Amino acid sequence: MQDKRVLVTGGAGFIGSNLANRLAADNDVIAVDDTYLGTPENLDDSVEFVEASVVDGDFPADVDVVFHLAALSSRNMHESDPQRGCRVNVEGFVNTVERARQHGCDTVVYASTSSIYGSRTEPSPVDMDVEARTAYEASKLARERYAEYYANHHEMNVAGLRFFSVYQGFGGNEEHKGEYANTVAQFADAIASGEAPELFGDGSQTRDFTHVSDVARACELAADHELTGVYNVGTQEAYTFNEMVGLINDALGTDVDPEYIECPFDGYVHDTMADYSKFHEATGWEPEVSFEEGVELVCAPYVADGAETAR
């Protein structure tokens, strides 16, 4: 993508800032964020930052492309305040798309979720049956239906990307999420500090861990190809949490055993894995960062700090 005026909502957050910084090299990028889960410190100087809410705020929408990543991004946030979750994730989506449409924008890429597939050890295709088991999942399915409306009724290009387990680490732009950051980031930070990471059950649960750089590239490709519909963005590989802890220990040169605790959540998703074939066929996208490489990237700042301290 080049020479476009681009809006990234949630643009100071984890995924949004990575995308905004990537696009800013060749485009005029506006990042809108209410700073609840983001910070302008994540953004390069070339990105225009506007502090505003996608629900209430007045923000620029005279753009060529919208990447809508603003959301309450965890089940816990939604279960503690379902009304707020609905306003941000559903009303905020409609408000953003409608504002952009009225300014003549016809290309939107937005974040959905892989949580709607439930627990599966086999790759999940986008055409399988899905259902909402949490308020968070309900809000993302509502987005998909509103996207269908905008595509059908207003003939817009509206692509929903069902992200799998996206990570980067606290050395990147994920630290601001704290307890809501990906488990890779949280566990690496704990182990680097000599603390035992807490794993639910026996640690055999699996995730399709997808590096944020691959996700940002997927967002850009979806816009470039003016896609409509829903697509998976994942690696089509899965690792257990036990394997993840082992990889982190290897990367850090540590030997910290995890602590196993009872899962506190009803309906906890035990296993996930993407089938990204539909997105690959549409764009040629494939993941470039293996999980082993990704864990090393997450751990690299801690290793560098340790080497610096040892001098």
N, C-alpha and C positions, 0 to 999 in steps of 0.2 A: 504494500500500500504506500502510495506516495502523493504528496501535495493535496492531502485531504484535510478538511476541518473535522476533528473527531471529538466526541464526548465520551468520557469514561466515567460512569457513575460508580460510587465506591472506589473512586480512583486513587485515594490515598491508602486504601487497604492493602492486604497482602497480594491477592491476585491482580487487583486493579492497578496498583502502582507498578508492578512488573510489566503489565501490558502497556500502561501509559508511557513508561520510560522507553520501552521497546519502540513504540510508534513515534515518539517525539523526534527520533533521528531524521525522519523524512516527512513528518506531518505536523500540523498545528493542533496540539492536543490540549483539551480542557479536562481537568480532573475535578469532579464534584464529589464532596464527601462531607458528612456531618461530624467526622472525627470520633465517632463512637468506637469503631473498630479499626480506624486508620489514623495515620498521622502524616502531615505534609512533609515531615522529615524523610519519608520514603521516596519522595519525588525528586527527579532531576530538576535543575533550574530551568530547563527548557520547557517544562510542563506548566501551564497556567492552572493554578489551584483556586477553586472557588469553594468556600465553606458554606454548604447548604444541605438541606434535607430533600430527598427526592419526593417526599410527601408534602412538605410545607413550604420549602424554599423556592425562591425565584432564581433560576440558574439558566445559563445560556443553552439554547437548544437549536440555534440556527447552524446546523452542522450537516455534514455529508453522511456520517456514520455514527451510530450510537452503540456502545458496548455497555450493557446494563449489568453491572456486577454488584450494585448496592443491595444489601440484604442483611437480615439477622440470620447468621450463617450456622446456627446449631440448634438441635432439638431442645436443648435446655433453655435457651433464650425464649423459645416459643412457648414451651410448656409453662414457664413462669409468668408469661404475659401474652396469651394467645391473641388478644385484640391488637396489641402493638405489633406483633409478628405479622398479622394479616395486613395491617396498614402499611408497614414498610415493604413487605415482600409482594403484596398483591396491588394495593392502591399505588404504592410507589412505582411499580412496574407500569401500570396503566398511565399514570401521570407523566412519566418520562416519555413513553412511546407516543402518547397523544401530543405532548408539547413538541416533540421532534417532528411528528407527522404534519402538524399545522405549519411548521417552518419549511416543509418540503422534503424532509428526510425520508427515504424509503428503504433504508438498510439498517437492521437492528440485529445484534448478536447478544444473547442474554444467558445468564447462568441458570441452569436447572440443577438437578441432583441425581446421583446414582442410587440414593437411599431408597427410592421408590421400587427398586427391584427386590428388596428384601434380602434375605441371606441365601447366597448361591455360591457353590464351588465351581460351577461351570460358567463360561463366559455368558454375559447377559446381552442379548440382542435388543435393539431399540424397539422391535415390534412385539416383544413379549408383553403379556398382561402385567400391569402394575397397579398398585393401590397405595393409598395414604394410611399409614399407621400412626403418624405423628402430625402435629400441627405444622411443623416445618415441611414435611413432605406434601401436605395438603396445599400449602402456599405455593410450592414449586409446581405442582400439577395445575393449580389455578393459573399460574403464569403461562404454562403451555397452552391452555385453552384460550386465554386472551390473545396469545401470539397467533393461534390458529384463526381467531376472529380478524385480527389486523391483516393477516396474509390473505384471507378469503374476501373480506369486505372492502379493504382498502388497497389490495394488491401490493402489499409491502413485502420485502424480503426479510423474514423474521426467523432466525435460526436459534434454537435452544440447544445448549451444550450441557449434557449430563456429565459433569465432572466426577471423577472417582477421587481417590484420596490424595489431594494436592499438598505438596510440601516444598519447603526450601530451607528452613532452619532459621534460628534466631540471628545468625550472622547475616541473613538476608533481610527481607522486609516482613518477616513473620513474627518478630519478637513482640510487636505491639499487641498481638492477639492474646498473649499470655496463656491462660488456661484453655482458651478456645483454639489454640494453635494445633497443628497436626501432631499426632503422637510421635512421629519421627523427630520433630523439633524439640518436643518436651522431653522425650527420653534421652536424646543426645545431650541436652543441657543438664539433665539430672546426673547422668553417668559421668560427664566431664567434671561435675562437682563432687563426685564420689558418692552420690546418693543412689539408692536403689529405685529404679522406675517401677511403678505399680501397674501390673498387668491383671486384667480381669480373667477369672477362671484359671485355666492352666496355660494361657498364652498361645493356644493353638489357633485362635481366630486369625483370619487372613484378610489382607487388604490389597487392592490394586493401587500401589503407590505411584503417583504420577508427578514428575518434577514440574515446577511452575513454569520453567522456560518452555517446556513442550506445550503446556496449556496456553500460554500467551501466544505462541506461534499458531496454535489451533484457532484461537479467537480471530487472529488476523486473517488466516486462510478462509474461515467461514465468511467473513465480510468480503474479501477479495472475490470469492466465488458467488456472492449474493445468494447464499443458501436460504432455503425455507424448510422448516420441519425440525425434528429433534435428532441429535447425534450423540454418540458416546465419545468421550475423550478419556482414554485410559491406556494401559500398556498391554492388556490381555495376559498379564502375568500376576501372580499373587504370592505374597510372602507372609509367613506367620509372624506374630509379634515376637516370638522367641527367636526366630531367624533375624528379625530386625535388630534385636538387642545384641545378638552375636556379631552382626555386621558393624554395629556402632562400637562395640568393644574392640573389634579388630582395627577399625579406623583410628580409634583414639589410643590404642595400645594399653587399654585398661582391662580389668577383669571384675566387673561389677555384676553380681547376680540380681535378677529382678525379684520383686516381692509380689506374690500372687494374692489377690484379694477377690472377694465376691463381687460380681457385677451388680451395681446398684440400680440398673435401668431395666424396666420391662420392655420387651420387644427389641432388645439389643441385637443389631445386625452382626452376625458372627463371621460371615464371609462375603467378599465382593470380588468380582473380576469383570472387566469390560470385554465386550465384543465391539471393536472399533471399525469393523469392515465397512460399514455404510459410510462413515466419514472418510475413510481411506479411498473408497471408490469415488467419492465426490471431489476430493481435494488432493489426494496423494499423500496426505499426512501420515506419518509414522512417528512413534516416540523415538527420540534420539538419545535420551539419558537413561541408561539402565539403572536399576535400583542400587546396585553395588556402587556405581559411579556417583549416584545421587547422595548416598550416605556419606561417601568421602567428601563431597562438596559441603554437606551439612556440618561435618566434623572438622573441616579444614581450619576454620577460624580458631577453634579450641587448640588444635595441634600447633598452630602458629603462635598463639598466646603462650602455650607451654614452652615452646622453644625460646621465645623472647624472655620469658621469666627465668629460664635456665642459664641465660647468658650473664 
